[in-house]
Amino acid sequence: MNKRDLGFGLLLFALMVLFFFIMKAAGAYENFNLRFINVLFHLGVTWLAIRKFYQDRPDREFNYLSGLMAGFRPVLVGIVLFAGFQMFYLSTDTHLMDIIKERAPMGDVLTPFTSSVYLLLEGVGIGLIASYLSMRVVDDREIPDSDYEDRL
């Protein structure tokens, strides 16, 4: 893990926390369907991270796995921090925890810890998909067609 991964991970974490508190202030933090906006944050941060990864390596001698990981490592940092934040927050906000228990399929057994684990797993899945999609977009834009055959 390097400074770039940590920086982009902290950016993702800050965006998700800021969005959470904006939704709380607006009274919409109980609408769980709004979490799809976090996917946009994942896509944006992974795209920025992979693009920076490409720019730092002008020789372009790396494969899809290294590019995919360049987008996934920051997501991992951000989602681990956000899951920790949510675990702490749900421990203090019993009202939100009760709402989650009411609406979740396994609500009876949910605790702040298990809710955070589910959030972490969801974030990892979204992060992998977002990294793959971002890698495809950045790769398509950054590599001239004449050099593309050499990468395969």
C-alpha positions in Angstrom: 0.0 0.0 0.0 1.4 3.4 -0.9 0.5 7.0 -0.3 -1.6 7.2 -3.5 -3.8 4.3 -2.4 -4.2 5.8 1.1 -5.0 9.2 -0.4 -7.7 7.9 -2.7 -9.0 5.6 0.0 -9.4 8.6 2.4 -11.1 10.5 -0.4 -13.7 7.7 -0.8 -14.2 7.5 3.0 -14.7 11.3 3.2 -17.2 11.3 0.3 -19.2 8.5 1.9 -19.2 10.0 5.4 -20.1 13.5 4.0 -23.0 12.0 2.0 -24.2 10.1 5.0 -24.3 13.3 7.1 -25.9 15.2 4.3 -28.6 12.6 4.1 -29.0 12.6 7.9 -29.4 16.4 7.9 -31.9 16.1 5.1 -33.9 13.5 7.0 -33.3 10.9 4.2 -30.7 8.7 5.9 -33.4 6.1 6.5 -33.9 5.6 2.8 -31.5 2.8 2.1 -32.0 3.0 -1.7 -29.9 6.1 -1.7 -26.8 4.0 -1.1 -26.5 3.5 -4.9 -24.9 7.0 -4.9 -22.0 5.4 -3.1 -21.5 3.3 -6.2 -20.9 6.6 -8.1 -18.3 7.5 -5.5 -16.6 4.1 -5.9 -16.6 4.5 -9.7 -15.1 8.0 -9.5 -12.4 7.2 -7.0 -11.4 4.0 -8.8 -11.3 5.9 -12.1 -9.1 8.6 -10.6 -6.8 6.0 -9.0 -6.3 3.9 -12.1 -5.8 7.0 -14.3 -3.1 8.2 -11.8 -1.6 4.7 -11.9 -1.4 4.9 -15.7 0.1 8.4 -15.6 2.8 7.4 -13.2 3.9 4.6 -15.5 4.4 6.1 -19.0 6.0 2.9 -20.2 2.6 1.1 -19.6 4.3 -2.2 -18.7 1.7 -3.7 -16.5 -1.2 -6.0 -16.9 -4.9 -5.9 -16.1 -4.5 -7.4 -12.7 -2.1 -4.6 -11.6 -4.4 -2.0 -13.0 -7.4 -3.6 -11.3 -5.6 -3.6 -8.0 -4.6 0.0 -8.5 -8.3 0.8 -8.3 -9.3 -1.8 -5.7 -6.7 -1.0 -3.0 -8.1 2.6 -2.4 -11.6 1.2 -2.3 -10.5 -1.3 0.3 -9.0 1.4 2.4 -12.1 3.6 2.1 -14.7 0.8 2.7 -12.8 -0.6 5.7 -12.8 2.9 7.3 -16.4 3.5 6.4 -17.5 0.1 7.8 -15.6 1.0 11.0 -17.3 4.3 11.1 -20.7 2.8 10.6 -20.1 0.2 13.3 -19.3 3.0 15.8 -22.2 5.1 14.5 -24.8 2.3 14.7 -23.6 1.6 18.3 -24.7 5.1 19.3 -27.7 5.6 17.0 -30.2 2.9 18.2 -33.0 4.5 16.1 -31.2 3.8 12.8 -30.1 0.3 14.1 -33.8 -0.5 14.8 -34.8 0.7 11.4 -32.2 -1.6 9.8 -33.4 -4.5 11.9 -37.0 -3.9 10.7 -36.1 -3.7 7.0 -33.3 -6.3 6.7 -34.2 -9.9 5.9 -32.0 -11.1 8.8 -32.9 -8.1 11.0 -33.4 -10.0 14.2 -29.8 -11.1 14.4 -28.2 -7.9 13.2 -25.9 -5.9 15.5 -23.7 -2.9 14.7 -20.8 -5.3 14.0 -22.7 -7.7 11.7 -24.2 -4.7 9.8 -20.7 -3.3 9.3 -19.5 -6.7 8.0 -22.3 -6.8 5.5 -21.5 -3.2 4.5 -17.8 -4.2 4.1 -18.7 -7.2 1.9 -21.0 -5.1 -0.2 -18.3 -2.5 -0.6 -15.7 -5.1 -1.6 -18.0 -6.4 -4.3 -18.8 -3.0 -5.6 -15.2 -2.0 -5.5 -14.1 -5.0 -7.6 -16.8 -4.3 -10.2 -16.0 -0.5 -10.2 -12.3 -1.2 -10.5 -12.9 -3.5 -13.5 -15.2 -1.0 -15.2 -12.8 1.9 -14.5 -9.9 -0.1 -15.8 -11.7 -0.8 -19.1 -12.5 2.9 -19.5 -9.1 4.2 -18.6 -7.4 1.6 -20.7 -9.5 2.4 -23.7 -8.7 6.1 -23.4 -5.1 5.9 -22.5 -3.6 3.4 -24.9 -3.4 4.1 -28.6 -4.9 1.5 -30.9 -1.5 0.7 -32.4 -0.1 -0.2 -29.0 -3.1 -2.2 -27.9 -2.1 -5.4 -29.6 1.3 -5.4 -27.8 -0.6 -5.4 -24.4 -2.4 -8.6 -25.2 
